[in-house]
């Protein structure tokens, strides 16, 4: 610490920057239009220093923190020999420049004070369409040219003025420009909010003090991360996983713990696929970092310093580090999610042998089942809807506690599921049921989290198109330390049902409806949905931890009383009911 820089000053500035990141995210949520932003809060907001080093790691969805770091650096590199002026903003969604996948569009902004570059901000959120060959994501894409418009860093705001040519290029090519235009302008507004407030901090404390604080903030987090790593026993911790789509893809990770350094080595992972399940490098690294921040160092301020002692090795040309033009439109919720689970399993193995064994987790649900619906809604307007209910994953049991119920994926903090009423008001679908899946939790001394299910039908329109590609049907989330697996994901359709007659008397569940039932495979061709069809979606439940025979009777009785498990399940898995 320098003589002129007081620790309290560093703490005040760091806390203020963290709050600015939150305020900017709230500005986006309040000015955007899509349910994916407003309802699900699928966004990230970073603040970086003048060199592009992350100072405030996404205070919203954490894995965007790393991908935004990549995209900020991509902007700096692409425009290093060109002008970066006050008021500029850049748009980027290229997975090979850092995006989780092409649907995650980022707006990156330099922050200037009196002409001096003092910081960068970055805001990313999921857009519902990017003009792929299918509405939303294209599960059947065979190369990235079929996955929609790709933007390397390009100025969308120049010296404070929106570039209509760039903005209109995007709006003229997406299927729902009204919502997406408002979302994009909301991202610009979020960056403006942050820029103004960062400039106020610089005005109050001075740019020299602000830059000196950057160094202290990064260095402190690096020191605390290295201290935490040292509690892990040195060694190699090997784990494997399968990603099921058109076939099972073998994935492998070896966590190497050496002193105060970690290496996540994905050597041995299968070669890249010809389908959308691939993950580009930034997506894989972002998901690994997400697990580290949430599982190992949740009490350490996340920034570039946390990742200095962490190396992620992913051989190029593999499922988790694909080379262009390999498709990777599903990376965010397929390959990327599996990278998370591999990192969680490996780190939990090491934690289990450490003084902080209580941090270890069983596998969380990682089977994404999102039907992407499109057509004309009840107001005769075009729509694209990806059901966020696909994120109703069960959390893995912890070493000393049950897993979280309907928890999204591991480390996806601050996200939520939109209200049923909001979805029904905007889109031509009627929810028949949304809730817990009984018996979906992995048994253990501590059970896994329950997953969620959704049952819907088309409403007030004659037809919709469904594009479906999902994972998790063949391989359930693993248990830990003697715990058992949670349930798998599944998607079913009942055709030509009696649903319209039943609705005159009651609101039935999927099992109550008569019709021709089809369980769909993971890879599908687009198909039509008619008013008499009923759709059923089930997400995976979390794995259990510890021997199920050691589960406390009171916990079993509570689960039975709450309807989380059946008596048959209790007798089979615990030997008591």
C-alpha positions as CSV (number, residue, x, y, z in Angstrom):
1,X,0.0,0.0,0.0
2,X,1.4,3.4,-1.0
3,X,1.8,6.1,1.6
4,X,-0.8,8.3,-0.1
5,X,-3.4,5.6,-0.6
6,X,-5.3,4.7,2.5
7,X,-6.9,1.2,2.8
8,X,-10.3,2.8,3.5
9,X,-10.1,4.7,0.2
10,X,-9.5,1.5,-1.7
11,X,-12.5,-0.2,0.1
12,X,-14.8,2.8,-0.6
13,X,-13.9,2.9,-4.3
14,X,-14.2,-0.9,-4.7
15,X,-17.6,-0.9,-3.0
16,X,-18.7,2.0,-5.1
17,X,-17.7,0.4,-8.4
18,X,-19.5,-2.8,-7.3
19,X,-22.7,-0.8,-6.7
20,X,-22.3,1.0,-10.0
21,X,-22.3,-2.4,-11.7
22,X,-25.5,-3.3,-9.9
23,X,-27.1,0.0,-10.8
24,X,-26.2,-0.4,-14.4
25,X,-27.8,-3.8,-14.5
26,X,-30.9,-2.5,-12.9
27,X,-31.0,0.3,-15.6
28,X,-31.0,-2.4,-18.3
29,X,-33.7,-4.4,-16.6
30,X,-35.9,-1.3,-16.2
31,X,-35.5,-0.2,-19.8
32,X,-35.4,-3.5,-21.7
33,X,-38.5,-5.3,-23.1
34,X,-37.8,-9.0,-23.5
35,X,-38.7,-11.5,-20.8
36,X,-35.2,-13.0,-21.0
37,X,-33.9,-9.7,-19.6
38,X,-36.7,-8.3,-17.6
39,X,-38.0,-11.6,-16.2
40,X,-35.1,-13.9,-16.2
41,X,-32.3,-11.3,-15.7
42,X,-30.0,-13.1,-18.1
43,X,-27.3,-10.4,-18.2
44,X,-23.8,-9.5,-17.1
45,X,-22.2,-6.2,-16.4
46,X,-18.4,-5.7,-16.0
47,X,-16.2,-2.8,-15.1
48,X,-12.6,-3.0,-16.2
49,X,-9.6,-0.6,-15.8
50,X,-8.1,1.5,-18.5
51,X,-6.0,-1.5,-19.6
52,X,-9.1,-3.7,-19.9
53,X,-8.4,-5.7,-16.8
54,X,-11.5,-6.8,-15.0
55,X,-12.1,-4.9,-11.8
56,X,-15.7,-5.7,-11.1
57,X,-16.6,-9.1,-12.3
58,X,-20.2,-9.4,-13.4
59,X,-22.5,-8.7,-10.5
60,X,-25.3,-10.4,-12.3
61,X,-24.8,-13.7,-14.1
62,X,-21.1,-14.5,-13.1
63,X,-19.9,-16.4,-16.2
64,X,-20.5,-13.3,-18.2
65,X,-17.7,-11.7,-16.2
66,X,-15.1,-13.7,-18.0
67,X,-16.6,-13.6,-21.4
68,X,-17.0,-9.8,-21.1
69,X,-13.4,-9.6,-20.2
70,X,-12.5,-11.4,-23.4
71,X,-14.7,-9.1,-25.4
72,X,-13.3,-5.9,-23.9
73,X,-9.8,-7.1,-24.8
74,X,-11.1,-7.9,-28.3
75,X,-12.3,-4.4,-28.7
76,X,-9.0,-3.0,-27.5
77,X,-7.0,-5.2,-29.9
78,X,-9.2,-4.5,-32.9
79,X,-9.2,-0.8,-32.4
80,X,-5.7,-0.3,-31.1
81,X,-4.5,1.4,-34.3
82,X,-7.8,3.3,-34.7
83,X,-9.5,5.9,-32.6
84,X,-11.3,5.1,-29.4
85,X,-13.1,8.3,-28.6
86,X,-15.2,9.6,-25.7
87,X,-18.8,8.5,-26.2
88,X,-17.9,5.5,-28.4
89,X,-19.5,2.1,-27.8
90,X,-18.8,-1.3,-29.5
91,X,-21.1,-4.2,-30.3
92,X,-19.8,-7.8,-30.4
93,X,-21.3,-11.2,-30.3
94,X,-18.6,-13.4,-31.9
95,X,-18.0,-16.5,-29.8
96,X,-14.4,-16.5,-31.0
97,X,-14.0,-13.0,-29.6
98,X,-15.4,-14.0,-26.3
99,X,-19.2,-14.3,-26.4
100,X,-20.8,-17.3,-24.7
101,X,-22.7,-17.8,-28.0
102,X,-23.9,-15.6,-30.8
103,X,-27.2,-14.8,-29.1
104,X,-25.4,-13.0,-26.3
105,X,-24.8,-9.6,-27.7
106,X,-22.4,-7.3,-25.7
107,X,-22.1,-3.5,-25.8
108,X,-18.7,-2.4,-24.7
109,X,-17.9,1.2,-23.7
110,X,-14.7,3.1,-22.9
111,X,-14.9,5.6,-20.1
112,X,-13.1,8.9,-20.6
113,X,-12.6,11.9,-18.2
114,X,-11.2,15.1,-19.7
115,X,-10.1,13.0,-22.8
116,X,-8.3,10.4,-20.7
117,X,-9.3,6.8,-20.9
118,X,-9.8,5.7,-17.3
119,X,-12.0,2.5,-17.5
120,X,-14.1,0.2,-19.6
121,X,-17.7,-1.0,-19.1
122,X,-19.3,-4.0,-20.7
123,X,-22.9,-5.2,-20.8
124,X,-24.1,-8.5,-22.2
125,X,-27.5,-10.1,-22.4
126,X,-29.3,-12.8,-24.3
127,X,-31.2,-11.8,-27.4
128,X,-34.0,-14.0,-28.6
129,X,-32.9,-14.0,-32.3
130,X,-29.9,-13.4,-34.4
131,X,-31.2,-14.5,-37.8
132,X,-30.0,-18.1,-37.6
133,X,-31.4,-20.6,-40.0
134,X,-34.0,-21.3,-37.3
135,X,-35.8,-18.8,-35.0
136,X,-33.5,-18.4,-31.9
137,X,-30.9,-21.1,-31.9
138,X,-30.4,-23.6,-34.7
139,X,-29.8,-27.0,-33.1
140,X,-29.4,-28.5,-36.5
141,X,-26.7,-26.1,-37.7
142,X,-23.6,-27.7,-39.2
143,X,-21.4,-24.6,-39.3
144,X,-21.4,-21.2,-37.6
145,X,-22.5,-19.5,-40.8
146,X,-26.0,-21.1,-40.3
147,X,-26.1,-19.7,-36.7
148,X,-26.9,-16.1,-37.6
149,X,-25.3,-12.7,-37.8
150,X,-21.8,-12.5,-36.3
151,X,-20.4,-9.2,-35.2
152,X,-16.7,-8.8,-34.4
153,X,-16.1,-5.5,-32.4
154,X,-17.8,-2.7,-34.4
155,X,-18.8,0.8,-33.3
156,X,-22.5,1.1,-32.7
157,X,-22.2,4.4,-31.0
158,X,-19.7,7.0,-32.3
159,X,-18.8,10.0,-30.2
160,X,-22.1,9.7,-28.4
161,X,-24.3,9.3,-31.5
162,X,-26.0,6.0,-32.3
163,X,-24.9,4.6,-35.7
164,X,-28.2,4.0,-37.5
165,X,-26.4,2.0,-40.2
166,X,-25.2,-0.6,-37.7
167,X,-28.3,-0.6,-35.5
168,X,-30.6,-0.9,-38.5
169,X,-28.5,-3.7,-40.0
170,X,-29.2,-5.8,-36.9
171,X,-32.9,-4.7,-36.6
172,X,-33.5,-5.4,-40.3
173,X,-32.3,-9.0,-39.9
174,X,-33.8,-10.3,-36.7
175,X,-37.3,-11.8,-36.3
176,X,-38.5,-9.6,-33.4
177,X,-36.9,-6.2,-33.9
178,X,-39.2,-4.3,-31.5
179,X,-38.2,-6.2,-28.4
180,X,-34.5,-6.5,-29.5
181,X,-34.2,-2.9,-30.4
182,X,-35.4,-1.9,-26.9
183,X,-33.1,-4.4,-25.3
184,X,-30.1,-3.1,-27.3
185,X,-30.8,0.5,-26.4
186,X,-31.3,-0.6,-22.8
187,X,-27.7,-2.0,-22.9
188,X,-26.5,1.3,-24.3
189,X,-28.3,3.1,-21.5
190,X,-26.8,0.8,-18.9
191,X,-23.3,1.7,-20.1
192,X,-24.2,5.4,-20.0
193,X,-25.3,5.1,-16.4
194,X,-22.1,3.4,-15.4
195,X,-19.9,5.8,-17.4
196,X,-21.4,8.8,-15.7
197,X,-21.0,7.3,-12.2
198,X,-17.4,6.1,-12.8
199,X,-16.6,9.6,-14.0
200,X,-18.1,11.0,-10.7
201,X,-15.8,8.7,-8.7
202,X,-12.8,9.9,-10.7
203,X,-13.9,13.5,-10.2
204,X,-14.1,13.0,-6.4
205,X,-10.9,11.1,-5.8
206,X,-8.8,11.9,-8.9
207,X,-7.8,9.6,-11.8
208,X,-4.4,8.9,-10.3
209,X,-6.0,7.6,-7.1
210,X,-8.6,5.6,-9.0
211,X,-5.9,3.9,-11.1
212,X,-3.8,3.2,-8.0
213,X,-6.9,1.6,-6.4
214,X,-7.2,-0.7,-9.5
215,X,-3.8,-2.2,-8.7
216,X,-4.7,-2.7,-5.0
217,X,-8.1,-4.3,-5.8
218,X,-6.6,-6.8,-8.2
219,X,-3.6,-7.6,-6.0
220,X,-5.7,-8.2,-2.9
221,X,-8.0,-10.7,-4.7
222,X,-5.0,-12.5,-6.1
223,X,-3.5,-12.8,-2.6
224,X,-6.7,-14.1,-1.0
225,X,-7.3,-16.6,-3.9
226,X,-3.8,-18.0,-3.6
227,X,-4.3,-18.4,0.2
228,X,-7.6,-20.4,-0.5
229,X,-5.9,-22.6,-3.1
230,X,-3.3,-23.6,-0.6
231,X,-5.9,-25.3,1.6
232,X,-6.4,-27.9,-1.2
233,X,-4.2,-31.0,-1.0
234,X,-1.7,-31.1,-3.9
235,X,-2.5,-33.7,-6.5
236,X,-4.3,-34.5,-9.7
237,X,-8.1,-34.9,-9.5
238,X,-9.6,-36.5,-12.7
239,X,-13.3,-36.5,-13.6
240,X,-15.3,-37.3,-16.7
241,X,-18.7,-36.5,-18.1
242,X,-20.8,-37.3,-21.2
243,X,-22.6,-34.8,-23.3
244,X,-25.5,-36.5,-25.1
245,X,-26.9,-35.1,-28.3
246,X,-26.7,-36.8,-31.7
247,X,-24.4,-39.2,-29.9
248,X,-22.6,-39.3,-26.5
249,X,-19.5,-37.1,-26.5
250,X,-16.8,-37.9,-23.9
251,X,-15.4,-35.0,-21.8
252,X,-12.6,-35.1,-19.4
253,X,-11.0,-32.7,-16.9
254,X,-8.0,-33.1,-14.6
255,X,-7.6,-30.5,-11.9
256,X,-3.9,-30.1,-11.0
257,X,-3.3,-28.5,-7.6
258,X,0.3,-27.3,-7.1
259,X,1.0,-25.0,-4.2
260,X,-1.0,-21.8,-4.7
261,X,-1.9,-22.6,-8.4
262,X,-4.7,-24.5,-10.1
263,X,-4.7,-26.0,-13.6
264,X,-7.9,-27.3,-15.2
265,X,-6.7,-29.5,-18.0
266,X,-9.4,-30.7,-20.4
267,X,-7.0,-32.9,-22.4
268,X,-8.7,-36.1,-23.5
269,X,-12.0,-34.4,-24.4
270,X,-13.5,-35.6,-27.7
271,X,-12.9,-33.8,-30.9
272,X,-15.4,-31.0,-31.9
273,X,-18.8,-32.0,-33.1
274,X,-20.6,-31.0,-36.3
275,X,-23.5,-29.7,-34.2
276,X,-24.3,-26.7,-32.1
277,X,-23.1,-28.3,-28.8
278,X,-19.5,-27.1,-29.2
279,X,-18.1,-24.5,-26.9
280,X,-15.6,-21.8,-28.0
281,X,-12.6,-21.2,-25.6
282,X,-14.0,-18.2,-23.8
283,X,-17.3,-19.9,-23.0
284,X,-15.4,-22.9,-21.5
285,X,-13.0,-20.7,-19.5
286,X,-15.9,-18.5,-18.3
287,X,-17.8,-21.5,-17.0
288,X,-14.7,-22.8,-15.1
289,X,-14.1,-19.3,-13.6
290,X,-17.8,-19.3,-12.6
291,X,-17.4,-22.4,-10.5
292,X,-14.1,-21.2,-8.9
293,X,-15.7,-17.9,-7.8
294,X,-18.9,-19.5,-6.5
295,X,-17.5,-22.7,-5.0
296,X,-13.9,-21.9,-3.8
297,X,-13.8,-18.2,-3.3
298,X,-17.3,-16.8,-2.9
299,X,-16.0,-14.5,-0.2
300,X,-13.2,-13.0,-2.3
301,X,-14.1,-10.0,-4.5
302,X,-14.0,-11.4,-8.1
303,X,-11.7,-9.7,-10.6
304,X,-8.7,-10.4,-12.7
305,X,-6.6,-11.1,-9.7
306,X,-8.6,-14.2,-8.8
307,X,-7.7,-15.8,-12.1
308,X,-4.0,-15.1,-12.2
309,X,-3.2,-18.3,-10.3
310,X,-5.7,-20.4,-12.4
311,X,-4.8,-21.9,-15.8
312,X,-7.4,-23.5,-18.1
313,X,-6.0,-25.8,-20.7
314,X,-8.3,-26.9,-23.5
315,X,-6.9,-28.5,-26.6
316,X,-8.1,-26.7,-29.7
317,X,-10.4,-28.6,-32.1
318,X,-12.3,-30.2,-29.3
319,X,-15.9,-30.0,-28.1
320,X,-14.8,-27.5,-25.4
321,X,-12.5,-25.4,-27.6
322,X,-13.8,-25.6,-31.1
323,X,-12.3,-24.0,-34.2
324,X,-14.3,-22.0,-36.7
325,X,-16.4,-22.6,-38.6
326,X,-17.6,-25.2,-36.1
327,X,-21.1,-24.3,-34.9
328,X,-21.4,-23.3,-31.2
329,X,-24.8,-21.7,-30.9
330,X,-25.8,-24.0,-28.0
331,X,-22.5,-23.6,-26.2
332,X,-24.0,-21.5,-23.4
333,X,-26.3,-24.3,-22.2
334,X,-24.6,-27.5,-23.6
335,X,-20.8,-27.6,-23.8
336,X,-20.5,-24.6,-21.5
337,X,-22.7,-26.2,-18.8
338,X,-20.7,-29.4,-19.0
339,X,-17.5,-27.5,-18.5
340,X,-19.1,-26.1,-15.4
341,X,-20.0,-29.6,-14.1
342,X,-16.5,-31.0,-14.8
343,X,-14.9,-28.1,-12.9
344,X,-17.4,-28.5,-10.0
345,X,-16.8,-32.3,-9.8
346,X,-13.0,-31.9,-9.9
347,X,-12.9,-29.0,-7.4
348,X,-15.3,-30.9,-5.1
349,X,-12.9,-33.9,-5.1
350,X,-10.1,-31.6,-3.9
351,X,-12.2,-29.7,-1.4
352,X,-13.5,-33.0,0.0
353,X,-10.0,-33.7,1.3
354,X,-9.4,-30.2,2.6
355,X,-10.2,-28.4,5.9
356,X,-13.2,-26.9,4.0
357,X,-14.7,-30.1,2.9
358,X,-18.2,-28.6,3.5
359,X,-17.8,-26.7,0.3
360,X,-17.9,-29.8,-1.9
361,X,-21.0,-30.4,-4.1
362,X,-22.6,-33.2,-6.0
363,X,-23.4,-32.6,-9.6
364,X,-26.0,-30.0,-10.4
365,X,-28.6,-30.5,-13.2
366,X,-27.1,-29.6,-16.5
367,X,-29.6,-30.8,-19.1
368,X,-31.0,-27.9,-21.0
369,X,-34.5,-28.6,-22.5
370,X,-35.6,-25.4,-24.3
371,X,-38.3,-25.7,-26.9
372,X,-38.0,-22.6,-29.1
373,X,-41.4,-21.6,-30.3
374,X,-42.2,-19.2,-33.2
375,X,-45.0,-18.0,-35.4
376,X,-47.7,-15.3,-34.9
377,X,-49.1,-14.6,-31.5
378,X,-52.6,-13.8,-30.3
379,X,-52.1,-10.2,-31.5
380,X,-51.0,-11.4,-34.9
381,X,-47.5,-10.2,-34.3
382,X,-44.4,-12.4,-35.0
383,X,-42.7,-13.8,-31.9
384,X,-39.8,-16.1,-30.9
385,X,-40.0,-17.7,-27.5
386,X,-37.5,-19.8,-25.7
387,X,-39.1,-21.1,-22.5
388,X,-36.8,-20.1,-19.6
389,X,-38.4,-22.9,-17.6
390,X,-35.6,-25.0,-19.2
391,X,-33.4,-23.7,-16.4
392,X,-35.4,-25.4,-13.6
393,X,-32.4,-27.6,-12.7
394,X,-32.0,-29.3,-9.3
395,X,-28.9,-28.1,-7.4
396,X,-26.4,-30.7,-6.3
397,X,-26.4,-31.7,-2.6
398,X,-23.7,-30.1,-0.6
399,X,-21.4,-32.1,1.8
400,X,-23.5,-30.9,4.7
401,X,-26.8,-29.7,3.3
402,X,-29.5,-30.7,0.8
403,X,-29.3,-29.2,-2.7
404,X,-31.2,-26.2,-3.8
405,X,-34.6,-26.9,-5.4
406,X,-35.2,-25.6,-8.9
407,X,-31.9,-23.7,-8.8
408,X,-30.8,-23.1,-12.4
409,X,-27.2,-24.2,-13.1
410,X,-24.4,-24.1,-10.6
411,X,-23.3,-20.5,-10.0
412,X,-25.9,-18.8,-12.1
413,X,-26.7,-16.2,-9.4
414,X,-29.4,-13.5,-9.7
415,X,-31.4,-15.2,-12.4
416,X,-35.0,-16.1,-12.2
417,X,-38.0,-17.5,-14.1
418,X,-40.6,-15.1,-15.5
419,X,-44.1,-15.1,-14.1
420,X,-46.4,-17.5,-15.9
421,X,-48.8,-14.5,-16.4
422,X,-46.2,-12.5,-18.1
423,X,-45.4,-15.2,-20.6
424,X,-49.1,-16.0,-21.2
425,X,-49.9,-12.3,-21.8
426,X,-47.2,-11.9,-24.5
427,X,-47.3,-15.3,-26.1
428,X,-50.0,-17.8,-27.3
429,X,-49.4,-20.5,-24.7
430,X,-51.4,-21.6,-21.7
431,X,-49.6,-23.1,-18.7
432,X,-51.4,-26.2,-17.4
433,X,-48.7,-26.8,-14.8
434,X,-45.3,-25.6,-13.6
435,X,-43.7,-26.9,-10.4
436,X,-41.5,-29.4,-8.7
437,X,-40.9,-32.9,-10.1
438,X,-41.6,-35.4,-7.3
439,X,-38.8,-37.9,-6.7
440,X,-36.4,-36.0,-9.0
441,X,-33.8,-35.5,-6.3
442,X,-30.7,-37.7,-6.1
443,X,-30.9,-39.7,-2.8
444,X,-28.2,-39.3,-0.2
445,X,-27.5,-38.4,3.4
446,X,-28.2,-35.0,1.9
447,X,-30.5,-35.2,-1.1
448,X,-30.1,-33.3,-4.3
449,X,-32.4,-30.5,-5.3
450,X,-35.7,-31.1,-7.0
451,X,-36.0,-30.2,-10.6
452,X,-38.9,-28.5,-12.3
453,X,-41.4,-29.4,-15.0
454,X,-43.6,-27.5,-17.3
455,X,-46.8,-28.5,-19.1
456,X,-48.2,-26.1,-21.8
457,X,-50.5,-26.0,-24.7
458,X,-51.0,-23.6,-27.6
459,X,-53.7,-21.0,-27.0
460,X,-55.7,-18.7,-29.1
461,X,-53.7,-19.4,-32.4
462,X,-53.9,-22.2,-34.9
463,X,-50.3,-23.3,-35.1
464,X,-46.7,-22.7,-33.9
465,X,-43.4,-24.1,-35.0
466,X,-41.1,-25.8,-32.4
467,X,-37.4,-26.1,-32.8
468,X,-36.0,-28.5,-30.2
469,X,-32.5,-29.7,-29.3
470,X,-31.6,-30.7,-25.8
471,X,-29.2,-32.6,-23.6
472,X,-29.3,-34.6,-20.4
473,X,-31.7,-37.3,-21.4
474,X,-29.2,-40.2,-21.2
475,X,-26.8,-39.2,-18.5
476,X,-28.2,-38.0,-15.1
477,X,-26.3,-35.7,-12.7
478,X,-23.9,-37.7,-10.6
479,X,-24.0,-38.2,-6.8
480,X,-21.0,-37.5,-4.6
481,X,-19.4,-39.5,-1.8
482,X,-21.9,-42.3,-1.9
483,X,-24.9,-40.2,-3.0
484,X,-26.9,-41.3,-6.0
485,X,-27.8,-39.6,-9.3
486,X,-30.7,-37.2,-9.8
487,X,-33.3,-37.7,-12.6
488,X,-32.6,-37.0,-16.2
489,X,-34.2,-34.4,-18.6
490,X,-37.0,-35.3,-21.0
491,X,-39.3,-33.7,-23.5
492,X,-42.6,-35.2,-24.5
493,X,-45.6,-34.4,-26.7
494,X,-49.1,-35.7,-26.7
495,X,-50.9,-35.3,-30.0
496,X,-54.6,-35.1,-30.7
497,X,-55.5,-34.9,-27.1
498,X,-58.8,-34.3,-25.2
499,X,-57.3,-31.2,-23.5
500,X,-59.9,-28.8,-24.7
501,X,-62.7,-30.9,-23.3
502,X,-60.8,-31.4,-20.0
503,X,-60.3,-27.6,-19.6
504,X,-64.0,-27.1,-19.4
505,X,-64.0,-28.9,-16.0
506,X,-60.4,-28.7,-14.6
507,X,-56.8,-27.9,-15.3
508,X,-55.1,-31.3,-15.9
509,X,-51.5,-32.4,-15.5
510,X,-49.8,-34.2,-18.3
511,X,-50.6,-37.6,-17.0
512,X,-54.3,-36.7,-17.0
513,X,-54.5,-36.0,-20.7
514,X,-55.3,-38.7,-23.3
515,X,-53.5,-38.7,-26.6
516,X,-50.7,-40.1,-28.7
517,X,-47.6,-39.7,-26.5
518,X,-44.1,-39.2,-28.0
519,X,-40.8,-38.9,-26.1
520,X,-38.6,-36.8,-28.4
521,X,-34.9,-37.6,-28.9
522,X,-32.3,-34.9,-28.2
523,X,-31.8,-34.0,-31.8
524,X,-34.9,-33.2,-33.8
525,X,-36.2,-31.6,-36.9
526,X,-38.6,-28.6,-36.5
527,X,-42.2,-29.7,-36.0
528,X,-45.6,-28.1,-35.9
529,X,-47.5,-27.6,-32.7
530,X,-51.3,-27.6,-32.9
531,X,-54.0,-26.5,-30.4
532,X,-54.8,-30.1,-29.4
533,X,-51.2,-30.9,-28.5
534,X,-49.8,-30.8,-25.0
535,X,-46.0,-30.3,-24.3
536,X,-44.2,-31.7,-21.3
537,X,-40.7,-30.5,-20.2
538,X,-38.7,-32.0,-17.3
539,X,-35.3,-30.8,-16.1
540,X,-32.7,-32.9,-14.3
541,X,-32.6,-33.2,-10.5
542,X,-29.4,-32.6,-8.5
543,X,-27.2,-35.5,-7.4
544,X,-27.2,-36.6,-3.7
545,X,-24.2,-36.5,-1.3
546,X,-23.3,-39.2,1.3
547,X,-24.8,-42.6,1.9
548,X,-28.6,-42.6,1.6
549,X,-29.0,-45.0,4.6
550,X,-27.6,-42.2,6.8
551,X,-30.3,-39.7,6.0
552,X,-32.0,-38.3,9.0
553,X,-35.6,-39.7,9.6
554,X,-36.9,-36.2,10.3
555,X,-35.6,-35.0,6.9
556,X,-37.3,-37.9,5.2
557,X,-40.6,-37.2,7.0
558,X,-40.4,-33.6,6.1
559,X,-39.9,-34.4,2.4
560,X,-42.8,-36.8,2.5
561,X,-45.0,-34.2,4.2
562,X,-44.1,-31.5,1.7
563,X,-44.8,-33.9,-1.2
564,X,-41.2,-33.7,-2.5
565,X,-40.8,-37.5,-2.5
566,X,-43.3,-40.4,-2.6
567,X,-43.5,-43.2,0.0
568,X,-42.3,-45.7,-2.7
569,X,-39.2,-43.5,-3.2
570,X,-38.5,-43.3,0.5
571,X,-38.8,-47.1,0.9
572,X,-36.7,-47.8,-2.1
573,X,-33.9,-45.3,-1.5
574,X,-33.9,-45.0,2.3
575,X,-35.5,-48.2,3.5
576,X,-38.0,-46.2,5.5
577,X,-41.1,-44.2,4.9
